[in-house]
């Protein structure tokens, strides 16, 4: 059961990261010439608490140390996904740190 939950969470986070990458890759090609200025000022704003809530619901069936471990793994994966998203959007410096922090929390 534990492996099933880990596999499920891993597959879900992989799908989310692939979707984010596909969206980031297709957006510049389909955007008009005036859109790049808007794109740099209005980067995708993450929904606060969404990833944490997803991790909590994934670990809901577990108890004790297994639940704690699953939450840590899930949040680490969420942090990594947010970092990849920031890199894809070419967010650098303090803005990247703020983006990843707000995205993963």
C-alpha angles and dihedrals in degrees: 000000000000092000091047092055092047090049091047093051092045092050091047094051090046090054091049093050092047090049091049091048092048091049092048091047095049098041099073093048094051096041122098121242094266094053100078091070090053093044094058093050097043107044117175107288111218120227107247113242097007096114093043090051090050090052092048092051091048091052094042094100093053129080138206120346093357090059092047092049092048091051091051093049093046094048091047089052090048090051090050091049090051091049090051089050091051091050092049090051089047094237110165141180123006091345089063091051091049092045094051092045094050093041097051098041 
